[in-house]
C-alpha cells in the first residue's frame, strides 16, 4: 500500500537546506576567526566614495602582526574619541614623515601627494607636522567630511587593529578596498 503524502513534506525539503546554510555560515565565521578576519560596520561618511556609511567591511586583524601599515592602507583602529567604535582611515604619513596640508593639497616630505582615491576635497590647511616613531597620520578619503589626524593628531601603532581589506555587504559594495 502506498502512503499518502504528508502536508509537512515541503517543509522536510526546506529544513536540510536551512541547516546547511546555518552550518556554512558557522563554518565561515570559524574560518574568518582563525584567519584573523572580522567584520565591521562603517558609520559615517569619511571614507566615501569607496566605503559608504552602514557598509560592512572585512578587517584583517593579523595584517600587521609581523609588519607595519603601508602608506595608502585603509586601517581600522580604536581612538579615544570613538570608543567602543572602530575608525577606518587611510594612512598618509608613516613614522618619520613630514606632512603638511595647504589649501586641501597634502604635501608629504615636501612633495604633493597624488591621491586618486579622494573625490571630495576641501580647502582646509593643516600645519606641517613630523610623524613620531610608532604613530601614523591618517585622513579620510572624503576630506570635506572627515574627523581625522588634522583635528586629533596621530594614531599610535598600538591602537591599530588591522587592515580593511574588502567590502562584504551590501552585495553591490563587495570587493577589495584599495
N, C-alpha and C positions, 0 to 999 in steps of 0.2 A: 504494500500500500504506500502511496505517495503522501508525503507530508504537505500540509497546506502552508503556503508562505507566511511567515510572521510579519506582522506590522512593523516589527523592530528591525527587520532585515536591512533596510537602508542605513540605519544607524550603525550597524555592525561594520559596514564598509567604511564609515567615517572614522570610527574610533581608532583603528590601526593607523590611519593617516595622521590623525591628531597626535597620537602617541609618538609616531615617528618625527613629527615636526617638533614636539617638545624635547625629545631626545636629541635631535640635531641641534636645536638651539642651546641646550645644556652642554653638549659636546663642544660647540663653537665657543661658548663662554669659557670653558675649561682650557681649550687651546689658546684663546686670547690671553688668559691669565698666565699660563705657562710661558708664553712668548713675551710677556710684559706689555701687552696691548690692553688698553682700557678705553671705553667710550667716554666722551664728554659732550655736554650740550653747551653750545655757544649762546651767550646772551649779549646783546649789544651790536652796534653797527661798525665797530672799529676795524674789522678785517674785511669789510666789503671791498671789492666785489667778489673775491674768491670764496670767502666764508660768510654766510648770512647768519643773522640772528635766528635762534631756535634750531639751527642745523646741528646735527650730531657729527662729531669727528672722532677718529681713532687716534689715540695718543700712544706712542711707543715709549713706555717708561724705562726701557733698557737702553735707549739710543745713546745716552751719554754716560753709561756705566763705565765704559772704557775709553771715552773720548770726550771732546767738548763740542758745544754748539758751533756751527759754522755761520759765517755771515750769510744772511738770507734765509736761514732756517726759521720756520714758524714754531716757536717754543711755547709749551704750557708751563706755567709757573704759579706759585702762590705769592700773594702780595698782601702786606698788612692791611691795605685798604679794601681787599677783596675777600677776606676770609668769610666763609669757608669756600668761596668760589675759586675757580681756576681761571687765570687770564691766558689769552693767546695773543702773542705779538710777534713781529718779525725782528730778528737780531740784525742790528745795523752796525753797532760798534763792539769790537772784541777787546779784551784786556790790552791796554797799551795804545789803543787807537785814540785819535783826537777827532771829535765830532762837533760840527757847528751847523746851524741851520740859518740861512739868510733868505728872507722872503720866500720861504717854502722849499728852497733848494737845499738838500743835505750835502754837506761837504765832509768827506772822510779823509783825514790826513792831508788836508789842503786841496783835494780834488773833488769835483762834483760827482755825486754817485748816480749812476744810471739805475733807475727804479721802474722797470716796466710793469711791475705789479701794482703801482699806485695809480688809481684812476681819479680819485677825489683829492686833489691837492688843496692846500690852503696857503695863505701868505704869511703865516706866523714865522717868527725868527726865534732862535734859541742861542744863548751864548756858547762859545766854544768850551768844551769840557774834555778832560782826559779820562778815559775809562780805566778805573783802577783794576789791579790784579783780582782775579776771581769774581768779576762782575761783567755785566753786559748792558749795552744801551739798546733799548728796544722801542720800536714805533709800530703803531697800527697802520695798515695799508690805506685806510680811509682817514687820512691825516686831518681832514676837517672835522672829524667826529671821533677822536681817539684820545683817551686818557692814557698817557704813556710816559716814557722817560723824560719827555720835555717838561712834565709837570711834577713828577715824583722821584726822578732820579734813576739810578742804576738798579738792575736786578742782580742780587747776589747769586753766585753759581749754585749755592746750596738750596736755593728756592726753586730752581728749575726742576720740573717734574719729568719732562720728556719732550719729544718732538711730535707735533701734529703731522700725521702722515697722509691721512685720507679723510674725505667726507664720506659718511656712510648713510646718512638719512637727511632729507627725503631722497627718493630714488633719482631725481633729476640732478642732484648735487653729488652723487657718488663719483669719486675719482681722487687721484693723487693731489696733494696740496704742495704747491711749489712756490 
